[in-house]
Amino acid sequence: MIIDLPNTTVADVNKRLVSAREEGGAVALGRVLTFLIYTPHDGEEQAIAAANEASSEHPMRIVVVTEPEAHSVAPGLSAQLRLGGDAGASEVVVLRPEGPSANSLPGLVNGLLLPDTPVVTWWPSHCPDCMAETSLGQISQRRILDSQSLGQGIVGLGRIASGYRPGDTDLAWGRITGWRTQLAATLDYLEIDTIHAATVAGVADNPSVALLAGWLAVSLGQPVTLDPSAPEGIGGVYSVQLDTSEGDISLVRTDDQTVLLRVPGQPDFPLLLPRRGLSTLVAEELRRLAPDTIYGRVLAEGIPMLKVIGQ
């Protein structure tokens, strides 16, 4: 069920939400959090679709605030409610403020926050200099951005690091969960002292490549070489190589589903490491509402330890 509310107020939106639930028999119980999304208009539907899919694991109220157009002058608010089959396992409130109304974001969303539940805010295509100091970040326990939207690779991560606060996280970090898991398993069988060098290769402007290299630097306690290159058609991380006393150990991506583990004296072994969609990444971040201290260490300690080829 989709309900359009032109020229409305937050109070009216809340009343209509309650009455629509009562009329349609929708149940608000069991919602575990309020998920705020601040997005440009052209990214609205993609963000809602990802949040709806993630809601099958995390029933929640989704409140989307659409960034007003640059030419917006007259104050006003239009809204849309999506319930039932149009909202997955959630209920969706879309707020489209105009003019001065857009300058008071907490005032727009406060009346729609679920009581006694965490608040998480996601900026799908915009990276604030400091998420925690934004008006929405100040009311959130967890704050999510996607540094890939910056398109600046390691340079963009430097900007994010300067504004990092505990509770911040990055979908670019979630994209390398599988790589970190496989590498951690590999390191369990190695003596760290036998690793003489490590190299991570991948697409130059993809921050996931630098984050993986930074994580490896923190894990090994030594600088890691970042090779900002990858074969045609390979996005993100291409390979990781560990130079050890027994020979080189490597993980090399062969396609969107598989990486190849190469160990001296053993046949190559394929490992399942599929690229994951946006909704899966969002769902993963919503499982962890406590601060991700490892991510914070990688930004503060790991990224500065990288040796970038060509720089």
N, C-alpha and C positions, 0 to 999 in steps of 0.2 A: 504494500500500500504506500503510495506517494501522495503527500499533501503539500501543496504550494501555499505559502503565506506571504503575499506581497505587502509592502508597507506595514510592517508589523513591529512589535516590541519583544524583548526577551521574555517579559512576563506573559505575554500572550502566547509565545512559542511554548513556554512551559505548561501553561494551562491546556493548550491544544494537544500537547504530547500526552498529558495525563488522560484527557478525555478520549483520545484516539486509542490508547491502550485499553481503556475500559470498554469502549465500543467494540473493539476488535478482539478482545480477549487476550491481548498480548500481555505477557508477564514480565515485570521489571526485576523480579527477584532473581538472585543468582548472578547478577552483573558483578564482575570482580574488579573493575577499574573504569575510570573515565579516560578515553583516548582522544586527546586534542590534536588536530592536524591544521597547520597553517600553510596554505598553498596558493599559488597563483591559480587563476580561473582555468587555464589550459591544463593544469595538472590535477584538477579536482577529481575527475572520474577515475583516473588510474589509482590515486591514493585511496579513494573510497573502496574500490574493488579489492585492493590489497588488504585493507583493514577488515573488510567483510570476510574475506577468506581466513584471515588470522583469527577472527572472532569465533570460528568453530572450535578453536582450542582455548580461547580466552573470551568468554561472553562479556560484553562491555557496552558502554554507551560511547558512541563515536560522535564527537562534535567537531565539525569541519568549519574553519573560518577561512573564507576566500579573500585573498588579498585584493583590495579595491583597485580599479583601473587608475592609471596615473592622472587622468583628466577628471576624476571624480571630485566634485565640489559640493553638491547638495547633500545634506545629511539624510540618512535613511537606512532602513534595514529590511531586506527581504530574506525569507527563510524557506526551507523545505524539510519536511519530515519523511523519513523512509522507515517503515516498519514491516514486520513479517518477512515474506519472501524477498522483499527488496532490500533487506538489511542483514541477511545471513543470520547469525546467532546474536546479533547486536541490535541496537536501535541507533539510527543515524539522524543527526540534526545538522543541517547545512545552513550556516549563517553567511549572508553576503552583505556586509556593511558598506556604506558609501559615505564619502566626505568625512567630517569630524567624528562620525560614529566609529570609524575604524581606528581612532586614536586611543580608545579605551577598551582594549581587548579583555582585561580581567572583568570589567563591568558587563561585557557581552556574555562571557562564559560562566561566571561565578554561579549564577542561578541555575545552571544546567549540570553542574558537577554532582555526581552521585555522592551522598553522604558516607563518611567513614570508609572510603575506598581510595587507593592510590590514584594519582593523576600522572599521566605520561603524555608528553608533547613531542610531536614529530614534525620536522621541517623537511618535506620530501625533496624540494629543489632549491632551498635557500639555506645558506650557512651563516647564521649570525656570528659576529665576532666573539661573543660570549653568550652562549645559550642561557646560562644560569642568571644572567643579568637582564634578560628580556622580560617583558611583562608576563608572558606565558610561562617562561622558564622559572620564574619566582614562585609559581604555585604548583610546580611539578616536582615529583620525586625522581623521575627519570626523564632524560631529554635525549632525543634521537635526531641525528642529521645524517646526510649522505655526502661525504667529502668527494665522491665521484662526480657530483653535480658541479663542483668547482672546476674540474678539468685541469687542475694545476699540479697533480701528483704530489711529490714530496714538498714542494713549495706551499701548497695549500695546507698540508698537514702542519707545517710550521705555524701558520696562522691559527689553525684550530688548537694547537698545543698552547699557544699564548693565552687563549681564552678558556682552556679546559678547567672544569670543576668536577669533583666527584659526583657521579650521577649522570655524567655525559657519556654518550656512546655514539657509534658510527656504523652504518650499514656496510661500509667498506671493510670494517673489522669483522663483521659477521660473515662476509663472503669468503674469508680465509679460515673459518672454523675447521673445515675438513682438512685443509693443509696442515694446520697446527696439530690436529689430532694425529694425523699420520706421522708427522715429524716427531711429535712427542713419543709415540710408540717406537720410532726408529732410535731416538736418543736413549731410550731406556736400555737398549742393548749395546750401547757404546760407552766407553770411558771418555768423558769430556776432554780429558788431557790429550787424547789421541787425535782430536780434531784440530788440524793445523789451520784450516781456512774454510770459509763458507761463502757461497755465492747464490744470490737469488736473481733470476732473470724474468723479465716480463715487460708489458707495455709501459712506456715511459711515463705517461700522464695518468696512470691508474694508481690511486693511493693504496689499494690493497697490496700491491707489489711492495711498496715501501713499508707498509705496516707489517707484512710477513717478515721482511728482512730485519725490521726493528725488533720484532718479537724474538727472532732467532738470535740476534745480538744480545738481548737481555738474557735469554736462556743459556747461551754459551759463555757469556761474560767476556766477549771479545768482539772486535769490529767485524762487520759482515760487508762483503762487496755487493753492491747493487748494480746489476747489468740492465740498463733500461732499453732492452731490445727483446723482440719476440718474432717468431715466424709469422708470415701473413695468415690471417684468419684466427690467430690465437689471441683472445682477449684476457686481460688480467695477468695472473701469474703463469709463466711458462715452465720454469724449472727451478729446482733447488739442488745444489751440489755441495756435499760435505767432503773435504779432502782429509783423509785419515791415514794413519800409519799403515793400514792394511789395504789402502787403495781408495778410489773415489766411490762414494755412495750418492746416488741421485734419484730424485723423483722428477719425471718429465711428463707434462700433459700431452696426450696423444689426440684427444678429442674432447667434446663437451661432457663426456661421461666418465672418462678413464684417465688415470696417470700410470706411468710405468715405473716400478721400483727396480733400480739396478744396483746390485751388490756384488763386489768382487768374488769370483769363484762360484757364483750361483746364476741360474737362468733368470732372465728378466721376468718380473712378476707383475701382472696388471692389477691395479686396485681401483675399485669403484669410487669415484670422487666427482659426482655430478655438479654442474653449476646449478645454483638454486634461484628460484624466482623471488620476486619482491615480497609476496605474502609470506613465504617461508622465512625470509630474513626478518620481517616485522614480528612474526610469531615468536621467533627465537629471542628477540630483544625483550619481548613482553614477559618471558619466563623469568628474567633476571631483573628484579627491581632494585636490588642492592647495588652499590657502586661497583663497577668493574675495575678493580685495582690494577690488574695486569695491563689493561688498555691504557690506563693512566701512566703506568711505568714505561710502556712502549713509546708513548708520545714524548715523555720527559727525558728518558734515558736512552731508549733504543734508537730512535730516529737520528739523534746527534752522533751516534757511533757508526753510521753508515759511510762506506767509501763508494761513491758513485763513479762509475766508469765514464770518462769524458769530462769530468769536472775537477 
